[in-house]
Amino acid sequence: MEMATVRHRPEALELLEAQSKFTKKELQILYRGFKNECPSGVVNEETFKEIYSQFFPQGAIPQLKGIPLLSSFLPPQRALLFLISDSTTYAHFLFNAFDTDHNGSVSFEDFVMGLSILLRGTVQEKLNWAFNLYDINKDGCITKEEMLDIMKAIYDMMGKCTYPVLKEDAPRQHVETFFQKMDKNKDGVVTIDEFIESCQKDENIMRSMQLFENVI
């Protein structure tokens, strides 16, 4: 544990300030909170899930941070209504998106850079991050199976408490909507170029990109 703490000591705040869109004061606040929850300086997936469930037991808006496009693919009355029953699967996908070097842990730098994009990044940066979240196996394209896994995780979080009750095939229906909108050449996969081009032409998606700027 001691070795891990030394190995994952964060870079100088001045460097993180230059790399991210946070001020030095904001980084100091973020670091104090991060160290309070993660004294070792890194977060593994299990710890990430525990912290996530503690901070967001009711789900609510934070899910939209993780999936900036969500409000474009869910009915408006549900886009901001998250009565979470189980966030474990979604937290797994979110952890993988923050773990950019895929070493099984999220450092303070990983956390800051991801948060910087989600809260204050350009539209292009946010779209790239969202695509990476959906692209589960990181092969450069989104398949219907990958999108279905994400949508099922979202509906698991929404739980059984929504009204009217969600239909069992609702996640698959949203996947079909996604692909009708995104898969321009109808080859069964969505590439990063198709994804970005489609999103930039969609007013709802563009509005959702601006929802969480300067939250901190």
Order of alpha helices (4+ residues) and beta strands (2+ residues): alpha-alpha-alpha-beta-alpha-alpha-alpha-alpha-alpha-beta-alpha-alpha-beta-alpha-alpha-beta-alpha-alpha
